């Protein structure tokens, strides 16, 4: 029984390679590559071994993908630099505003006797209702702009 299984396995393995026919590859006049079982008449063809692995590819050092900045023209690069500078200035102004609002909030919360300067240069003390309103306004401004 073992001999029969061994023999049939061996025959089956050999028959697969025997059944595989020759494959031919050729390029026609329009430059299209064709594959077939029989070589074309009057054209040069090459045989293809389907069981062979493809040739190893050469490894080349990967180049980083070009960035938009490297492709853009000088005018675009100048415009981008100007926009980045404006955004940085706005961000610095926003940070300064947030710091001022946080300092004002701390003063309002920690000091019940807050004095403010009037338009004429006179100082007056805030009432509790006005102080609480300014605390709420400062918290809202911080929530909207500084998170």
Secondary structure as UniProt FT lines:
FT   HELIX           2..19
FT   STRAND          23..27
FT   TURN            29..30
FT   STRAND          33..36
FT   TURN            41..42
FT   STRAND          46..48
FT   TURN            50..51
FT   HELIX           68..71
FT   HELIX           74..110
FT   STRAND          115..117
FT   TURN            119..120
FT   STRAND          123..125
FT   HELIX           128..145
//
